[in-house]
Amino acid sequence: MTLADLVRLALEEDVGPGDVTTESTVPDGTSGRARVYAKQDLIVCGHGPAAEVFRQLGARWEVVVPDGAKVGPGTTVGRAEGPTRALITGERVALNFLMRLSGIATHTASVVGTAAGLRVLDTRKTTPLHRALEKQAVRCGGAFNHRGALYDGVLIKDNHVVAAGGVSEAVHAARSAAHHLLRIECEVESLDELREALEAGADAILLDNMDDETLAAAIVINNGTTRRSGPAWVEASGNMTGPRIEGLQRLLLSRGLHLDAVSMGGLIHQARWADLSMRLE
């Protein structure tokens, strides 16, 4: 689905056959200008869908502060100009996109700020049909994207392992089916599964739902592998929060251990909407 399709459906949901309040109170043919401003400290994100909302209603959107910028209360982040009816009708849908995406970017930035240089990734835990926008918000907050969808990366998870008959079976099956440019990543839940995945030739490992001490032990095992391809790329996931990531990185650094990344679905699904508002000038 394109951004234009998504915005069209959002407007159809909110406006339906017509904005009865605006059409009855705002004279037709008048033009206006409105500003959208922050009501809290936040990281801006969402200019793309906001611009598309007003474009479809016959108005124009001006970016004042770009996506990814940090602003404080009262800062104007964008302006809309055009038919007054279009500005008022589009207000809520445009703000919904801006508030949701700026909230994700702001929350992500707070997590990245505590990660002490550890690479933070999102996951596929996204709002249906909003994935591209939400993953952009993650990037605006300073984190990185994991695979975009099922079609662009091999990630063997617990149910794949069960269905394939084991970790080794799943890794070998994926290796035989995937083309040479696809890296094979395998989720493991124990140190025994880690050893099995490494022996089977997994390129990357996802350490899932392990406590910090087990994660550290897993990294030691991976570092000590004797396979010809060397250690796997390793990420940790499961019950990740900003404070947990900060403590984990502190532990690893104290022991001279390196983790390639942590993945955190909560970058998106735990984010609270940011507070923005629109006012006619």
Backbone torsions as a table, in degrees:
resi	resn	phi	psi	omega
1	MET	NA	132.9	179.1
2	THR	-80.9	165.0	176.0
3	LEU	-60.5	-39.0	179.2
4	ALA	-62.0	-40.1	178.1
5	ASP	-64.8	-44.5	-178.7
6	LEU	-61.8	-45.2	179.9
7	VAL	-66.6	-39.6	178.6
8	ARG	-59.5	-44.2	179.3
9	LEU	-66.8	-37.1	177.9
10	ALA	-64.2	-40.1	177.9
11	LEU	-69.2	-38.2	177.3
12	GLU	-62.4	-38.2	178.8
13	GLU	-63.7	-41.9	-173.4
14	ASP	-88.4	-36.7	-174.6
15	VAL	-94.9	-36.2	-178.2
16	GLY	59.0	-136.2	-179.5
17	PRO	-75.4	-8.5	178.1
18	GLY	162.8	151.0	177.5
19	ASP	-85.6	94.5	-171.0
20	VAL	-65.4	-33.9	-179.2
21	THR	-69.7	-50.2	-178.1
22	THR	-64.5	-42.7	-178.2
23	GLU	-65.4	-25.0	-179.1
24	SER	-92.7	-15.0	-175.9
25	THR	-117.0	-21.7	-177.0
26	VAL	-106.0	120.1	-179.1
27	PRO	-57.3	135.3	177.4
28	ASP	-67.5	143.8	176.5
29	GLY	91.6	-6.4	178.1
30	THR	-84.0	152.8	178.9
31	SER	-119.6	157.4	-178.4
32	GLY	-154.9	-177.0	179.7
33	ARG	-144.3	139.1	-178.4
34	ALA	-136.1	151.7	176.3
35	ARG	-117.1	143.4	173.7
36	VAL	-107.7	127.4	-174.2
37	TYR	-133.0	154.2	179.1
38	ALA	-78.8	145.4	176.2
39	LYS	-115.2	11.5	178.5
40	GLN	-159.8	171.0	169.2
41	ASP	-67.6	131.8	-178.5
42	LEU	-160.2	165.0	170.8
43	ILE	-101.2	124.0	-175.2
44	VAL	-72.3	135.4	171.1
45	CYS	-160.2	139.5	175.7
46	GLY	124.4	12.8	-179.6
47	HIS	-62.7	-34.9	-178.3
48	GLY	-58.9	-57.0	179.1
49	PRO	-66.5	-33.7	177.5
50	ALA	-61.6	-45.2	178.6
51	ALA	-61.7	-38.8	-179.0
52	GLU	-68.5	-36.8	176.5
53	VAL	-57.4	-52.5	-176.8
54	PHE	-70.9	-32.9	176.9
55	ARG	-60.0	-45.3	-178.3
56	GLN	-67.4	-20.9	179.1
57	LEU	-96.0	0.7	176.7
58	GLY	91.8	16.8	178.7
59	ALA	-116.1	179.2	-177.2
60	ARG	-123.6	149.6	179.9
61	TRP	-118.9	132.4	178.4
62	GLU	-115.0	126.1	176.4
63	VAL	-80.7	123.0	176.1
64	VAL	-99.0	-47.0	176.3
65	VAL	-120.0	125.4	-172.5
66	PRO	-72.5	160.5	172.7
67	ASP	-54.6	139.5	178.5
68	GLY	94.2	-10.1	-179.1
69	ALA	-83.5	146.9	176.1
70	LYS	-94.7	130.6	-178.5
71	VAL	-133.6	164.4	177.8
72	GLY	-112.1	176.4	-179.2
73	PRO	-56.9	137.2	178.3
74	GLY	91.6	-11.3	-178.4
75	THR	-72.7	128.6	174.3
76	THR	-75.9	123.9	-179.0
77	VAL	-102.2	-22.1	179.9
78	GLY	-166.1	162.8	177.8
79	ARG	-133.4	145.6	174.7
80	ALA	-116.7	141.6	-178.5
81	GLU	-140.6	137.9	179.4
82	GLY	152.4	-158.0	178.4
83	PRO	-55.0	132.2	-176.9
84	THR	-59.2	-37.9	178.4
85	ARG	-60.9	-40.9	-178.8
86	ALA	-65.1	-39.5	-179.4
87	LEU	-62.9	-45.9	-176.6
88	ILE	-72.9	-39.2	179.2
89	THR	-65.2	-38.0	-177.7
90	GLY	-84.0	-8.2	-173.6
91	GLU	-53.3	-54.2	-171.9
92	ARG	-68.2	-42.3	-178.8
93	VAL	-65.7	-43.1	178.7
94	ALA	-62.5	-43.5	179.6
95	LEU	-66.5	-36.3	178.8
96	ASN	-59.2	-43.6	176.9
97	PHE	-64.6	-47.4	-177.5
98	LEU	-63.7	-42.7	-177.4
99	MET	-68.6	-43.1	179.6
100	ARG	-64.4	-50.2	-175.1
101	LEU	-71.3	-37.9	176.0
102	SER	-66.3	-33.0	176.2
103	GLY	-63.7	-42.4	177.5
104	ILE	-64.7	-45.2	179.9
105	ALA	-61.9	-41.2	-178.8
106	THR	-67.0	-44.9	178.0
107	HIS	-63.8	-42.7	178.6
108	THR	-60.0	-43.7	179.9
109	ALA	-61.2	-36.4	179.5
110	SER	-66.8	-36.7	178.2
111	VAL	-70.0	-47.5	-179.7
112	VAL	-59.4	-34.8	-179.1
113	GLY	-65.4	-21.2	179.3
114	THR	-100.5	-2.2	-170.0
115	ALA	-84.1	-3.6	176.0
116	ALA	51.2	43.0	176.3
117	GLY	88.6	-7.0	178.2
118	LEU	-71.2	133.1	-178.1
119	ARG	-69.1	126.9	-178.1
120	VAL	-111.3	129.6	-178.8
121	LEU	-117.0	154.5	170.6
122	ASP	-87.4	-170.6	177.7
123	THR	-137.0	-170.0	176.2
124	ARG	-88.0	10.7	175.4
125	LYS	-80.3	80.7	-176.4
126	THR	-126.9	162.2	174.8
127	THR	-68.2	127.2	179.7
128	PRO	-49.8	131.6	178.2
129	LEU	75.1	-4.9	178.3
130	HIS	-108.0	10.8	-171.6
131	ARG	-58.8	-47.7	-176.9
132	ALA	-60.7	-41.4	179.8
133	LEU	-67.5	-43.6	-177.7
134	GLU	-69.2	-35.7	176.0
135	LYS	-69.9	-32.3	172.9
136	GLN	-63.6	-40.2	178.6
137	ALA	-62.0	-38.0	176.3
138	VAL	-60.0	-43.9	178.5
139	ARG	-64.7	-37.6	177.6
140	CYS	-62.3	-30.1	179.0
141	GLY	-83.4	-1.8	175.1
142	GLY	98.2	3.2	176.0
143	ALA	-97.6	-173.9	-175.1
144	PHE	-124.9	160.1	179.9
145	ASN	-91.7	139.9	167.9
146	HIS	-81.1	-165.4	179.1
147	ARG	-57.6	149.8	-177.4
148	GLY	-78.9	-33.2	-175.7
149	ALA	-164.1	179.4	-177.3
150	LEU	-63.7	-23.8	-173.2
151	TYR	-86.8	-7.6	-173.0
152	ASP	-117.8	17.9	175.6
153	GLY	-173.3	145.6	177.8
154	VAL	-93.0	117.9	174.7
155	LEU	-134.6	103.5	-178.9
156	ILE	-79.4	118.3	-179.0
157	LYS	-108.6	-179.0	-171.5
158	ASP	-57.2	-41.5	-178.6
159	ASN	-71.0	-30.0	173.2
160	HIS	-64.3	-41.1	-180.0
161	VAL	-61.9	-44.8	179.1
162	VAL	-61.5	-46.8	-176.5
163	ALA	-67.6	-33.0	-178.3
164	ALA	-81.8	-18.3	-179.7
165	GLY	100.8	7.9	178.1
166	GLY	146.5	168.2	-178.5
167	VAL	-63.6	-50.3	-178.7
168	SER	-59.0	-45.6	-179.9
169	GLU	-59.7	-42.5	-178.7
170	ALA	-66.2	-43.8	-179.8
171	VAL	-64.6	-45.4	-180.0
172	HIS	-63.6	-39.0	179.4
173	ALA	-65.8	-42.5	179.2
174	ALA	-65.2	-40.6	-179.9
175	ARG	-62.8	-38.3	-178.1
176	SER	-73.7	-23.4	-176.4
177	ALA	-96.5	-30.9	-174.6
178	ALA	-80.3	148.6	176.6
179	HIS	-76.4	169.6	-168.0
180	HIS	-69.2	-15.4	-180.0
181	LEU	-87.9	-9.1	-179.9
182	LEU	-91.7	126.8	175.1
183	ARG	-82.9	141.4	-179.8
184	ILE	-97.1	114.2	175.9
185	GLU	-108.5	140.3	-177.9
186	CYS	-129.4	128.6	174.5
187	GLU	-79.1	133.8	176.6
188	VAL	-130.1	150.5	-177.3
189	GLU	-117.6	0.9	179.8
190	SER	-150.7	165.4	178.5
191	LEU	-68.3	-32.2	176.5
192	ASP	-65.1	-43.5	177.4
193	GLU	-64.0	-36.0	176.5
194	LEU	-59.4	-49.4	-179.9
195	ARG	-59.4	-41.2	-179.2
196	GLU	-65.2	-41.8	179.6
197	ALA	-65.2	-39.7	178.2
198	LEU	-64.6	-44.3	179.8
199	GLU	-64.7	-31.0	-180.0
200	ALA	-78.1	-12.3	175.7
201	GLY	98.7	22.1	177.2
202	ALA	-61.5	137.4	180.0
203	ASP	-79.5	-31.6	-177.2
204	ALA	-139.8	150.7	-177.9
205	ILE	-125.7	135.6	171.3
206	LEU	-107.8	112.4	178.4
207	LEU	-85.6	109.0	-169.1
208	ASP	-105.7	128.6	172.7
209	ASN	54.8	42.2	174.8
210	MET	-102.0	148.3	173.9
211	ASP	-75.4	170.5	-172.2
212	ASP	-61.9	-40.2	-179.7
213	GLU	-65.5	-39.2	178.5
214	THR	-68.5	-37.3	176.2
215	LEU	-60.4	-44.0	178.9
216	ALA	-62.5	-41.7	178.6
217	ALA	-63.7	-37.9	179.4
218	ALA	-64.1	-39.6	179.2
219	ILE	-65.2	-39.7	177.3
220	VAL	-61.3	-44.1	178.9
221	ILE	-61.7	-45.2	-179.8
222	ASN	-62.9	-43.1	179.7
223	ASN	-61.9	-29.3	-176.5
224	GLY	-92.6	7.1	-178.8
225	THR	-62.5	143.9	-179.8
226	THR	-104.1	7.2	-177.6
227	ARG	-68.1	153.4	-173.9
228	ARG	-60.9	-35.3	-178.7
229	SER	-76.6	-9.2	177.4
230	GLY	83.4	-172.3	-178.4
231	PRO	-61.3	152.5	176.3
232	ALA	-84.0	159.0	169.3
233	TRP	-73.1	133.8	-170.8
234	VAL	-127.6	132.1	171.5
235	GLU	-126.0	156.0	176.3
236	ALA	-117.0	145.1	-179.5
237	SER	-149.8	164.3	177.8
238	GLY	103.1	115.6	178.5
239	ASN	59.1	35.3	178.8
240	MET	-86.7	133.0	173.8
241	THR	-135.9	169.1	177.9
242	GLY	-55.9	-51.4	178.6
243	PRO	-62.1	-37.7	179.1
244	ARG	-64.4	-44.7	-179.4
245	ILE	-63.0	-41.1	179.6
246	GLU	-61.4	-45.9	179.8
247	GLY	-66.8	-39.2	178.7
248	LEU	-63.1	-45.3	-179.8
249	GLN	-64.5	-37.8	177.7
250	ARG	-62.2	-42.6	178.8
251	LEU	-62.5	-46.9	-177.3
252	LEU	-64.3	-43.3	-179.7
253	LEU	-63.5	-35.3	179.8
254	SER	-66.4	-21.7	-179.4
255	ARG	-107.3	6.5	179.1
256	GLY	69.6	29.5	-178.2
257	LEU	-106.6	149.8	-178.1
258	HIS	-122.8	128.3	173.0
259	LEU	-110.3	132.9	-174.8
260	ASP	-70.0	-35.7	-177.4
261	ALA	-168.0	162.0	165.3
262	VAL	-120.9	141.9	175.8
263	SER	-112.2	139.0	-169.9
264	MET	-142.2	104.5	176.5
265	GLY	-61.7	-26.5	-178.5
266	GLY	-65.9	-14.4	173.4
267	LEU	-53.0	-34.8	-178.4
268	ILE	-102.3	-53.1	-170.3
269	HIS	-80.5	-9.4	175.0
270	GLN	-102.5	0.4	-177.6
271	ALA	-75.8	141.3	174.2
272	ARG	-98.0	146.3	178.7
273	TRP	-59.9	140.7	172.8
274	ALA	-80.7	159.8	-174.6
275	ASP	-101.9	111.0	173.3
276	LEU	-130.5	160.8	-179.4
277	SER	-144.9	160.9	177.8
278	MET	-122.0	138.4	179.1
279	ARG	-137.6	131.7	174.5
280	LEU	-65.5	136.6	180.0
281	GLU	-94.0	NA	NA
